[in-house]
Amino acid sequence: MNKARVLNQGFWVAAAGIFLAAFLSSCGPGLIKADNPLIKADPTATATVPPPPATDPPLPTATATEEVRPAEMIRITIVYDNYPYKAGLGTAWGFSAYITHKDENILFDTGGSGSLLLSNLAALKIKPGGIQNVVLSHEHNDHTGGLQHLLSSGTDPNLYIPPSFSSGFKNQFRTQTQIVEVSPGLQIAEGMYTIGEMPGPPPEQGLVIKTSEGLIVITGCAHPGVEKMVSAAKRQFQEDIYLVLGGFHLGSASDTRINQIIAEFQRLGVKHVAPCHCTGDRAIGMFRNAFGEDFIPVGVGAVISVEG
């Protein structure tokens, strides 16, 4: 064979190898395998786009981390969710987040299973007796189901609920704890407030946390519309929105609807998003693409720390 032809073929083989290596390198840790057995897909989703693994590089301020933070930091730990994040914790359909700031400890929602909630709290070394306030977003069992186990564990928190909660629910827990029916802007703890009940169905409240970076808005399922809840928070408190975290209730939403919400978030100046629970795999993927490095992957055991 002609020596020049052999050299030429060798050049193109080498070039192809370099191109393939560069392509695979560019995929990096962000490459998602749809058949990842660790990901438990949202049953309401129409496509499987699981959140990235816990090894994704953290953001400089709103970041998933295991570090011990000083009391001035606001620390949000996802203690119940249907998405996994940290090994050794159970997942199930529902949501709960544990928020600490200075001497304040709040549990937002209680998930659907009390035994799983207490198991995850124990694994995360969170003592139920230290929880001073419980905020329930709305009266669905995957957000209220863990409450009885929590109260039976020896904790005695104030319970903040929307006024529309059923009389049966109120009567069940009125003798076990102090119930507070919320109003818009009610302060729950230092720097922590409720948006107030917003129409659903079902009616729902969200939690607002003031930080040095702006407002954090936490939603359980966002039945009133996540963009409406974020807009209400910005209108009430007249501050920028730093982070929106929780269930966005978009599992069955169309791409058009999801893109509308993303555009509204951007119009409202939302800096970071951390969708989970009922957001839906497809919607999570679309938010990840739209927000890029400002997207924060979360699941059970994820911790977000922000300066208070």
VOGUVEX-464382 format. One record per residue: x, z, y of N, C-alpha, C, O in turn; residue in one letter. Coordinates in steps of 0.05 Angstrom, whole numbers, padded with zeros to 5 digits, always signed. Each point is the difference from the previous one (the first is absolute). Layout:
VOGUVEX-464382
XZYXZYXZYXZYa
...
***
This chain:
VOGUVEX-464382
+00017+00000-00024-00017+00000+00024+00018+00000+00025+00021+00012+00000m
-00031-00026+00020+00015-00001+00026+00004+00028+00011-00019+00016+00002n
+00045-00010+00004+00007+00027+00010-00015+00007+00025-00008+00023+00004k
+00004-00042+00014-00014+00005+00025-00029+00008-00005-00011+00017+00013a
-00001-00031-00034-00028+00006-00006-00002+00028-00012-00019+00015+00007r
+00038-00007-00024-00001+00027-00011+00002+00021+00022-00014+00020+00000v
+00033-00024+00019+00003+00019+00022-00025+00001+00017-00008+00021+00009l
-00004-00044-00006-00024-00001+00017-00023+00015-00014-00014+00015+00013n
+00011-00018-00040-00020+00014-00014+00005+00030+00001-00018+00017+00002q
+00044-00010-00005+00007+00029+00001-00007+00012+00027-00009+00023+00002g
+00013-00039+00019-00007+00010+00027-00030+00006+00003-00008+00021+00010f
-00008-00040-00021-00029+00005+00002-00010+00023-00017-00018+00014+00008w
+00030-00010-00032-00007+00023-00017+00007+00026+00014-00016+00019+00000v
+00040-00019+00012+00008+00025+00015-00018+00005+00023-00008+00022+00006a
+00001-00044+00008-00018+00003+00024-00027+00011-00009-00011+00017+00014a
+00001-00027-00036-00026+00009-00010+00001+00030-00007-00018+00015+00005a
+00041-00007-00017+00003+00028-00008+00001+00018+00025-00012+00021+00000g
+00026-00030+00021+00001+00016+00024-00027+00002+00013-00008+00022+00009i
-00007-00044-00009-00027+00000+00012-00018+00020-00015-00015+00015+00013f
+00016-00016-00040-00017+00018-00016+00007+00029+00005-00018+00017+00002l
+00044-00011-00001+00008+00028+00005-00009+00009+00027-00009+00023+00003a
+00011-00040+00017-00008+00008+00027-00030+00004+00001-00009+00019+00013a
-00007-00035-00028-00029+00003+00000-00008+00027-00013-00016+00014+00011f
+00028-00008-00034-00006+00025-00014+00008+00024+00017-00014+00020+00001l
+00036-00023+00013+00009+00022+00017-00019+00005+00022-00005+00023+00008s
-00006-00045+00003-00018+00003+00023-00026+00014-00008-00013+00012+00017s
+00005-00014-00043-00024+00014-00010+00004+00029+00001-00018+00015+00008c
+00042-00005-00016+00007+00028+00002-00020+00018-00012-00015-00008-00018g
+00014+00034+00027-00018+00020-00011-00029-00005+00008-00018+00013-00012p
+00013-00031+00031-00027-00005+00008-00015-00018-00020-00024-00004+00003g
+00038-00007-00022-00013-00018-00020-00020+00017-00016+00007+00021-00011l
-00032-00030+00010-00022+00015-00013-00008-00013-00026-00005-00024+00000i
+00004+00040-00021-00010-00010-00025-00029+00008-00003-00006+00024+00000k
-00011-00043-00004-00029+00006-00002-00006+00016-00025-00021+00013-00002a
+00039-00015-00019-00006+00013-00025+00014+00027-00002+00004+00010-00022d
+00005+00001+00044+00013+00026+00001-00018+00021-00013-00021+00006+00011n
+00028+00007-00033-00017+00019-00014-00004+00025+00015-00018+00016-00006p
+00035-00010+00026-00003+00025+00015-00021-00001+00021-00009+00020+00010l
+00000-00044-00003-00020-00004+00021-00027+00001-00012-00007-00015-00018i
-00010+00033+00029-00028+00001-00008-00017-00015+00021-00002+00010+00023k
-00008-00032-00030-00014-00017+00020-00026+00012+00009-00013+00015-00014a
+00006-00021+00039-00025+00008+00012-00022-00015-00014+00000-00025-00001d
-00020+00039-00012-00021-00014-00015-00018-00017+00017-00014-00017-00010p
+00014+00021+00037-00017-00016+00017+00015-00024+00011-00012-00017+00013t
+00037+00014-00020+00016-00022+00011-00005-00026-00015-00007+00001-00024a
+00011-00023+00037-00003-00026-00013+00027-00012-00008+00001-00021-00013t
+00020+00034+00021+00027-00010-00007+00018+00024-00003-00005+00021+00011a
+00026-00024-00027+00019+00022-00004+00025-00004+00016+00017-00016-00008t
-00014+00030+00030+00025+00000+00015+00007+00029+00004-00006+00012+00021v
+00020+00000-00040+00006+00029+00001+00019+00006+00023+00016-00017+00009p
-00017+00043+00000+00019+00008+00021+00028-00001-00011+00005+00004-00024p
+00015-00007+00041+00028-00001-00009+00008+00026-00012-00012+00020+00005p
+00034-00020-00021+00009+00025-00013+00010+00020+00021+00005-00007+00023p
-00001+00032-00032+00008+00021+00018+00029-00004+00010+00009+00016+00017a
+00005-00035-00027+00028-00004+00008+00002-00017+00025+00022-00006+00009t
-00045-00003+00003+00002-00016+00024+00014+00016+00022-00004+00024+00001d
+00021-00037+00015+00014+00015+00021-00019+00013+00020-00019-00013+00009p
+00024+00039-00002-00018+00014+00018+00002-00010+00029+00021-00011+00007p
-00042+00016+00008+00001-00006+00029+00015+00022+00014+00001+00022-00010l
+00009-00027+00034+00016+00020+00014-00015+00025+00009+00012+00021+00002p
-00038-00024+00003-00015+00023+00010-00023+00007-00018+00000+00021-00013t
-00020-00039+00011-00022+00004-00019+00010-00009-00027+00000-00024-00006a
+00009+00042-00011+00014-00008-00024-00008+00016-00025-00005+00024+00002t
+00005-00038-00024-00004+00014-00026+00026+00013-00007+00021-00013-00003a
-00021+00040-00001+00025+00014-00004-00005+00026-00015-00023+00009-00002t
+00044+00001-00009-00001+00026-00015+00014+00022+00015+00002+00022-00010e
+00008-00028+00034+00016+00020+00015-00018+00023+00009-00024-00003+00005e
+00036+00027-00003-00014+00023+00012+00002-00003+00031+00022-00003+00011v
-00045+00003+00002-00001-00005+00029-00004+00026+00015-00012+00019-00011r
+00023-00016+00036-00005+00023+00016-00030+00003+00007-00015-00019-00003p
+00008+00043+00012-00028+00006+00006-00012-00018+00021-00024-00004+00001a
+00041-00008+00017-00010-00016+00021-00010-00027-00010-00015-00014+00013e
+00023+00006-00037-00008-00025-00012-00028+00002-00011-00008+00021-00012m
-00008-00042+00015-00025-00002-00014+00005-00014-00026+00011-00022-00001i
-00019+00035-00020+00006-00010-00027-00026-00005-00015-00016+00018-00003r
+00012-00043-00006-00024-00008-00014+00008-00007-00029+00016-00018-00004i
-00028+00032-00015+00006-00005-00028-00025-00010-00014-00021+00013+00001t
+00022-00036-00014-00023-00010-00015+00000+00015-00027+00018-00003-00016i
-00039+00019+00012-00001+00017-00024-00020-00011-00021-00001+00010-00022v
-00015-00030+00030-00019-00011-00019-00006-00029+00009-00006-00005+00023y
+00010-00013-00042-00006-00028+00006+00000-00016-00026+00010+00010-00021d
-00021-00034+00021+00000-00017-00023+00025-00017-00003+00003-00014-00019n
+00014+00015+00040+00026-00014-00001+00022+00020-00006+00002+00021+00012y
+00016-00028-00031+00023+00017-00006+00022-00003+00021+00002-00021+00013p
+00014+00041-00010+00024-00002+00018+00023+00016-00011+00022-00010-00005y
-00027+00036+00000+00021+00018-00010-00005+00006-00030-00023+00007-00007k
+00043-00009-00009-00002+00006-00028-00009+00029-00005+00008+00018+00015a
-00023-00013-00036-00008+00027-00008-00026+00009+00012-00008+00023-00004g
-00006-00041+00019-00025+00007+00013-00022-00017-00012+00004-00024-00006l
-00028+00035+00004-00023-00014-00011-00014-00017+00021-00001+00007+00024g
-00010-00030-00033-00016-00017+00018-00028-00002-00011-00005+00002-00024t
-00014-00004+00043-00028-00004-00007-00014-00011+00025+00010+00003+00022a
-00033-00014-00026-00015-00011+00023-00008+00022+00019-00015+00018-00007w
+00024-00020+00032-00006+00020+00020+00022+00003+00020+00020-00015-00001g
-00022+00035+00018+00021+00003+00021+00001+00029+00010-00021+00013+00001f
+00045-00004+00005+00004+00025+00013+00028+00000+00012+00019-00010-00012s
-00017+00022+00036+00026+00001+00014+00003+00029+00011-00018+00012+00010a
+00043-00002-00013+00007+00027+00009+00017-00003+00025+00021-00013-00001y
-00030+00025+00023+00014-00003+00026+00010+00027+00009-00015+00020+00000i
+00041-00019+00007+00012+00025+00010+00012-00005+00027+00012-00021+00005t
-00014+00040+00013+00012-00001+00027+00003+00029+00010-00020+00014+00003h
+00045-00006+00001+00005+00028+00008-00012+00018-00021+00008-00001-00023k
-00027+00018+00031-00012+00019-00020-00027-00009-00010-00014+00015-00013d
+00007-00040+00019-00027-00010-00007+00002-00017-00026+00018-00017-00003e
-00036+00022-00016-00001-00015-00025-00029-00009-00004-00019+00016-00002n
+00015-00043+00001-00026-00011-00003-00001-00018-00024+00019-00015-00006i
-00042+00015-00008-00005-00019-00022-00022-00018+00009-00022+00009+00005l
+00028-00035-00004-00020-00020+00007-00010-00013-00025+00014-00015-00014f
-00039+00021+00007-00013-00009-00025+00013+00014-00024+00022+00011+00002d
-00037-00011-00025+00009+00015-00023+00001-00016-00025+00002+00011-00022t
-00004-00038+00024+00001-00016-00024-00026+00003-00017-00018+00013+00009g
+00018-00024-00033-00024+00001-00016+00002+00021-00022-00021+00009-00010g
+00045-00002+00001+00004+00019-00022+00015+00025+00010+00022-00002+00010s
-00035+00025-00013+00013+00024+00009+00024+00008-00016+00020+00009+00011g
-00021-00014-00037+00023+00007-00017+00024-00018+00007+00023+00010+00000s
-00028-00036+00005+00023-00017+00007+00010+00007+00028+00025-00001+00004l
-00042+00008+00015+00009+00008+00026+00018+00024-00002+00022+00000+00012l
-00030+00021-00026+00016+00024-00003+00026-00006-00015+00021+00012+00007l
-00022-00029-00026+00024-00008-00015+00021-00013+00018+00024+00006-00001s
-00034-00025+00018+00018-00014+00018+00011+00019+00022+00023-00002+00007n
-00040+00020+00002+00009+00019+00020+00023+00017-00012+00020+00006+00013l
-00024+00003-00037+00020+00017-00013+00026-00016-00004+00022+00011+00005a
-00024-00036-00013+00024-00016-00005+00015-00005+00027+00024-00003+00000a
-00039+00002+00022+00012-00004+00026+00008+00026+00013+00009+00001+00023l
-00013+00022-00037+00006+00027+00010-00015+00006+00025+00010+00013+00019k
-00036-00021-00019-00018+00007+00022-00019+00022-00010-00014-00004-00020i
+00014+00027+00033-00017+00022-00008-00028-00003+00012-00002+00000+00025k
-00019-00001-00041-00027-00002+00011-00007+00022+00019-00015-00004+00019p
+00026+00028-00025-00007+00023+00017+00010-00003+00029-00009+00015+00018g
+00027-00033-00013+00010-00005+00027-00016-00019+00016+00006-00005+00023g
-00026-00008-00036-00017-00020+00014-00020+00015+00018-00017+00015-00011i
+00019-00018+00037-00018+00014+00018-00025-00015+00007-00021+00012+00005q
+00022-00039-00006-00023-00017+00007-00002-00023-00019+00019-00012-00008n
-00044+00006+00000-00006-00023-00016-00019-00018+00016-00020+00009+00010v
+00028-00034-00007-00017-00020+00014-00010-00020-00020+00016-00013-00014v
-00042+00009+00012-00011-00019-00018-00011-00024+00016-00015+00003+00018l
+00024-00027-00026-00007-00023+00016-00029-00008-00004-00014-00006+00020s
+00004+00006-00045-00027-00008-00005-00009+00011-00027+00017+00008-00016h
-00042-00009+00010-00011+00013-00023-00001-00019-00024-00021-00006-00011e
+00044-00003+00002+00003-00015-00025+00018+00016-00018+00020+00013+00009h
-00026-00012-00035+00013+00018-00018+00030-00005-00002+00015+00019-00006n
-00006-00044+00010+00029-00005-00002+00016+00012+00024+00024-00003+00001d
-00039+00015+00017+00013+00013+00023-00008+00030+00002+00014+00015+00014h
-00035-00007-00028-00009+00028+00000+00002+00014-00027-00003+00024-00002t
+00008-00040-00019-00002+00011-00027+00020+00022-00007-00006+00016-00018g
+00028-00014+00032+00020+00020-00006-00005+00027+00015+00015+00019-00004g
-00035-00019+00021-00004+00024+00018-00005+00025-00016+00011+00021+00006l
-00029-00022-00026-00007+00025-00015+00024+00012-00014+00004+00024+00002q
+00012-00041-00015+00024+00010-00012+00019+00013+00020+00013+00020-00005h
-00011-00033+00028+00018+00010+00021-00009+00027+00010+00017+00019+00002l
-00043-00015+00003-00010+00026+00009+00003+00021-00022+00004+00023+00006l
-00007-00031-00031+00002+00019-00022+00028+00008-00005+00005+00019-00015s
+00015-00033+00027+00028+00006-00005+00010+00023+00018+00023+00009-00003s
-00041+00002+00020+00008+00022+00017+00004-00006+00029+00007+00018+00015g
-00011-00043-00007+00003-00007+00028-00026+00005+00015-00022-00001-00012t
+00023+00006+00037-00023+00006+00016+00001-00015+00027+00003+00013+00021d
-00005-00039-00022+00003-00016+00025-00026-00003+00015-00022+00005-00010p
+00025-00013+00035-00024-00009+00015-00005-00029-00010+00018-00015-00005n
-00044+00008+00003-00007-00026-00011-00014-00016+00022-00021+00008+00010l
+00033-00030-00002-00010-00017+00022-00013-00025-00012+00013-00016-00014y
-00039+00014+00019-00016-00022-00012-00017-00014+00021-00007+00012+00020i
+00000-00038-00024-00019-00012+00018-00028+00013-00003-00007+00009-00021p
-00008-00008+00043-00026+00014-00001-00019-00013-00020-00019+00014-00010p
+00023-00039+00003-00019-00014-00018+00003+00008-00029-00016-00009-00017s
+00036+00025+00010+00002+00009-00028-00026+00012-00010-00014+00013+00016f
+00008-00017-00041-00026+00009-00011-00003+00030+00001+00020+00015-00001s
-00045-00006+00002-00005+00029-00001+00009+00012-00026+00008+00023-00001s
-00010-00039-00021+00010+00010-00026+00029+00006+00001+00009+00021-00011g
+00007-00038+00023+00029+00004+00002+00005+00025+00017+00016+00017-00008f
-00029-00015+00031+00005+00022+00018-00008+00027-00013+00014+00020+00002k
-00036-00020-00017-00009+00024-00013+00019+00009-00022+00004+00023-00004n
+00007-00043-00010+00019+00006-00022+00025+00014+00010+00010+00018-00013q
+00000-00026+00036+00026+00010+00010-00002+00020+00023+00020+00012+00007f
-00044-00008+00003-00002+00018+00023+00007+00029-00007+00011+00014+00017r
-00016-00007-00042+00006+00028-00008+00029+00003-00008+00010+00022-00005t
+00005-00044+00002+00027+00001-00009+00021-00003+00022+00023+00008-00003q
-00031-00020+00026+00019-00005+00021-00015-00004+00027-00025-00003+00000t
+00039+00003+00021-00012-00004+00027-00003-00030+00005+00020-00014+00001q
-00044+00005+00003-00006-00028+00005-00002-00005+00030-00014+00014+00014i
+00028-00035-00005-00001-00008+00028-00010-00029+00001+00013-00018-00012v
-00036+00013+00025-00010-00027+00003+00013-00012+00025-00003+00011+00022e
+00016-00034-00025+00018-00010+00022-00016-00015+00021-00022-00010-00004v
+00035+00008+00027-00009-00016+00022+00024-00017+00010+00023+00008-00006s
-00027-00030+00020+00023-00017+00008+00020+00016+00017-00007+00014+00019p
+00032-00017-00027+00022+00012+00015+00005+00029-00006+00017+00013+00012g
-00032-00001-00032+00004+00028-00007+00029+00005-00010+00009-00015-00017l
+00004+00035+00028+00027+00007-00009-00001+00016-00025-00015+00020-00001q
+00029-00028-00019+00001+00014-00026+00024+00018-00002-00001+00022-00011i
+00023-00031+00022+00025+00015+00001+00016-00010+00023-00008-00019+00013a
+00031+00031-00008+00017-00010+00023+00007-00029-00004+00014-00007-00019e
-00023-00010+00038+00007-00028-00001-00016-00016-00020+00005-00024-00004g
-00025+00036-00009-00016-00014-00020-00030+00002+00007-00010+00021+00006m
-00003-00044-00006-00028-00002+00009-00016-00018-00019+00011-00016-00016y
-00038+00018+00018-00017-00018-00014-00011-00021+00020-00005+00006+00023t
+00002-00030-00033-00013-00021+00016-00029+00007+00003-00013-00009+00019i
+00002+00025-00037-00028+00005-00001-00014-00018-00019+00012-00020-00009g
-00036+00026+00002-00015-00016-00019-00007-00028+00012-00009-00002+00023e
+00015-00019-00039-00007-00027+00008-00020-00011-00020+00003+00006-00024m
-00021-00023+00032-00020-00011-00019+00012-00018-00021+00018-00015+00005p
-00029+00018-00030+00010-00016-00022-00018-00024-00006-00004-00017+00016g
-00008+00017-00040-00001+00022-00019+00025+00001-00019+00012-00020-00005p
-00006+00046-00004-00010+00025+00011+00014+00007+00026+00021-00011+00006p
-00032+00029+00010+00014+00009+00024+00027+00013-00008+00003+00011-00022p
+00016-00013+00040+00027+00008-00007+00016+00009+00025-00005-00010+00022e
+00023+00029-00026+00018+00008+00021+00028-00007-00007+00007-00003-00024q
+00010+00000+00044+00029-00005-00005+00016+00022+00014-00011+00014+00018g
+00036-00010-00026+00017+00020+00012+00020-00014+00019+00011-00021-00006l
-00007+00033+00029+00019-00010+00020+00021+00021+00005-00006+00024+00004v
+00031-00032-00006+00023+00018+00005+00016-00011+00023+00008-00023+00001i
-00003+00041+00019+00016-00008+00023+00029+00004-00006+00008+00022-00010k
+00009-00042+00015+00029+00002-00004+00014-00010+00025-00012-00011+00018t
+00038+00015-00018+00016-00010+00023+00001-00030+00000+00007-00012+00020s
-00014-00001-00043+00001-00029-00002-00027-00013+00006-00001-00024+00004e
-00020+00040-00004-00027-00010+00004-00019+00013-00021+00007+00020-00012g
-00030-00031+00009-00020+00011-00018+00003-00009-00028+00006-00024-00005l
-00010+00042-00014-00003-00007-00028-00030+00003-00007-00012+00020+00006i
+00000-00041-00018-00028+00000-00008+00000-00001-00030+00011-00018-00013v
-00024+00038+00000-00003+00001-00029-00029-00004-00007-00018+00014+00010i
+00013-00033-00028-00027-00006-00009-00002+00004-00030+00019-00004-00015t
-00043+00013+00007-00005+00004-00029-00007-00027-00013+00014-00009-00018g
-00036-00003+00027-00009-00026-00010-00006-00019+00023-00003-00024-00005c
+00000+00034+00029-00006-00017+00023-00026-00016-00003-00001-00024+00006a
-00020+00037-00017-00025-00014-00003-00012-00010+00026-00012-00021+00000h
+00016+00035+00023-00010-00011+00025+00014-00025+00009-00009-00013+00019p
+00032+00006-00031+00017-00022+00008+00026+00012+00011+00000+00014+00020g
+00022-00020-00033+00025+00013+00007+00008-00007+00029+00011+00017+00014v
-00017-00042-00005+00008-00007+00027-00017+00015+00021+00009+00006+00022e
-00034+00000-00030-00018+00016+00018+00010+00029+00002-00001+00011+00022k
+00011+00000-00044+00010+00027+00001+00025+00002+00016+00004+00019+00015m
+00014-00039-00018+00025+00000+00016-00007-00004+00030+00012+00013+00017v
-00031-00031-00011-00007-00004+00028-00012+00025+00012+00005+00007+00023s
-00021+00008-00039-00012+00025+00010+00021+00020+00006-00002+00015+00020a
+00022-00013-00037+00022+00019+00004+00015-00006+00026+00006+00017+00016a
+00000-00043-00012+00015-00008+00024-00017+00005+00025+00010+00009+00021k
-00036-00014-00023-00018+00004+00023-00003+00030+00007+00000+00007+00023r
-00002+00010-00044-00003+00028+00005+00025+00014+00011-00002+00016+00018q
+00025-00024-00028+00024+00015+00007+00019-00015+00019+00019+00011+00010f
-00026-00037-00004+00015-00015+00020+00030-00001-00005+00016+00003+00019q
-00008-00006-00044+00028-00002-00007+00004-00024-00020-00019-00009-00012e
+00044+00000+00010+00006-00022-00018-00003+00009-00029+00003+00024-00006d
-00009-00043-00011-00003+00006-00029+00026-00006-00014+00010-00023+00000i
+00002+00044-00010+00026-00003-00014-00003-00008-00029+00016-00016-00010y
-00035+00028-00004-00003-00004-00029-00029+00002-00008-00014+00018+00009l
+00005-00036-00026-00026+00003-00013+00005+00002-00030+00013-00018-00012v
-00023+00039+00000+00006+00007-00028-00026+00006-00015-00018+00013+00011l
+00016-00023-00036-00022+00008-00017-00015-00024-00012+00011-00022-00001g
-00035+00027-00007-00017-00022-00011-00013-00016+00022-00012+00011+00018g
+00014-00037-00020-00012-00018+00020-00025-00014-00010-00014-00014+00015f
+00007+00018-00041-00025-00010-00012-00003-00030+00003-00020-00010+00010h
+00040-00004-00020+00000-00030+00002+00004-00013-00027+00008-00024-00001l
-00014+00038-00020+00004-00011-00027-00015-00025-00005+00009-00018-00015g
-00033+00016+00026-00017-00024-00005-00003-00017+00025-00016-00019+00001s
+00032+00025+00020-00002-00015+00025+00013-00028-00003+00019-00004-00016a
-00029-00015+00032+00011-00027+00000+00026+00000+00015+00006+00018+00016s
+00010-00039-00020+00024-00003+00016-00006-00002+00029+00015+00011+00017d
-00037-00024-00010-00007-00002+00029-00005+00028+00012+00010+00006+00022t
-00024+00011-00037-00006+00027+00010+00026+00016+00002+00004+00014+00020r
+00013-00016-00040+00026+00015+00001+00017-00009+00023+00012+00016+00015i
-00011-00042-00010+00016-00011+00022-00012+00009+00027+00015+00004+00019n
-00041-00002-00017-00012+00010+00024+00008+00029+00006+00006+00007+00023q
-00005+00010-00044+00008+00027+00004+00030+00002+00007+00008+00016+00018i
+00008-00032-00030+00029-00001+00007+00003-00007+00029+00016+00012+00014i
-00030-00033-00005+00001-00009+00028-00009+00022+00019+00012+00004+00021a
-00033+00011-00029-00009+00022+00017+00020+00023+00001+00004+00012+00021e
+00008-00006-00044+00022+00020+00000+00022-00008+00020+00010+00017+00015f
-00003-00042-00016+00022-00010+00017-00009+00002+00029+00016+00006+00018q
-00041-00013-00012-00011+00002+00027+00001+00029+00010+00005+00005+00023r
-00012+00014-00041+00000+00028+00007+00028+00012+00002+00003+00023+00008l
+00017-00039-00016+00028+00010+00002+00008+00018-00023+00019+00016+00004g
-00031-00018-00027+00008+00016-00023+00028-00007-00008+00007-00023-00004v
+00010+00044+00003+00029-00005-00006+00005-00002-00030+00012-00019-00010k
-00022+00039-00006+00005+00001-00029-00026+00002-00015-00020+00010+00011h
+00019-00021-00035-00023+00003-00018+00010+00010-00027+00021-00008-00009v
-00038+00025-00004+00006+00010-00027-00026+00000-00016-00011+00022-00005a
+00001-00045-00002-00025-00001-00015+00002+00007-00029+00021-00005-00012p
-00041+00018+00001+00000+00007-00028-00029+00003-00010-00018-00012+00012c
+00014+00027-00033-00026+00005-00012-00018-00024-00002+00006-00018-00016h
-00027+00016+00032-00021-00021-00003+00006-00025+00017-00017-00017+00004c
+00041+00015+00007+00007-00023+00016-00001-00026-00016-00009-00021+00010t
+00017+00022-00035+00001-00024-00017+00027-00013+00000+00014-00001+00021g
-00005-00008-00044+00026-00012-00003+00005-00024+00018+00021-00003+00012d
-00042-00014-00011+00004-00025+00016+00003+00007+00030+00017-00011+00014r
-00034+00030-00004+00002+00008+00028+00027+00014+00005+00012-00004+00021a
-00003+00021-00039+00026+00013+00003+00022-00021+00003+00017+00002+00018i
-00018-00023-00034+00019-00021+00002-00001-00014+00027+00021-00008+00011g
-00045+00003-00001-00003-00013+00026+00010+00017+00023+00013-00010+00018m
-00018+00036-00020+00011+00018+00021+00030+00001-00002+00013+00001+00021f
-00002-00001-00045+00029+00000-00003+00012-00024+00013+00021+00002+00014r
-00033-00025-00019+00011-00025+00012-00002+00000+00030+00018-00010+00014n
-00041+00021-00003-00004-00001+00029+00018+00020+00015+00009-00006+00022a
-00005+00029-00034+00015+00021+00014+00030+00001-00007+00016+00013+00014f
-00008-00026-00036+00028-00001-00007+00013+00027-00002-00009+00016-00016g
+00030-00011+00031+00015+00025-00002-00017+00024+00010+00008+00023-00005e
-00030-00028+00018-00017+00022+00010-00021+00007-00020-00017+00017+00005d
+00017-00029-00029-00017+00007-00022+00013+00022-00016+00024-00002-00007f
-00039+00024+00001+00012+00022-00015-00015+00002-00027-00024+00006-00001i
+00038-00012-00022-00012+00003-00026-00004+00029-00007+00018+00016+00003p
-00042-00009-00013-00006+00028-00007-00015+00001-00026-00011-00020-00009v
+00010+00044-00003-00014+00006-00024+00004+00030-00005+00010+00014+00018g
-00018-00005-00041+00002+00029-00006+00029+00009+00002+00017-00010-00015v
-00012+00030+00032+00027+00011+00003+00015-00011+00024+00021+00011+00006g
-00031-00032+00006+00014-00011+00024-00002+00020+00023-00021+00014+00003a
+00042-00012+00013+00001+00019+00022+00007-00016+00025+00019-00015+00001v
-00035+00019+00020+00006-00013+00026+00005+00023+00020-00016+00018+00003i
+00039-00019+00010+00007+00020+00020+00003-00013+00027+00014-00020+00003s
-00027+00032+00017+00001-00010+00028+00005+00023+00018-00010+00022-00004v
+00025-00026+00025+00006+00021+00019-00026+00009+00014-00015-00017+00010e
+00011+00043-00008-00025+00011+00011+00000-00001+00031-00019+00008+00012g
***
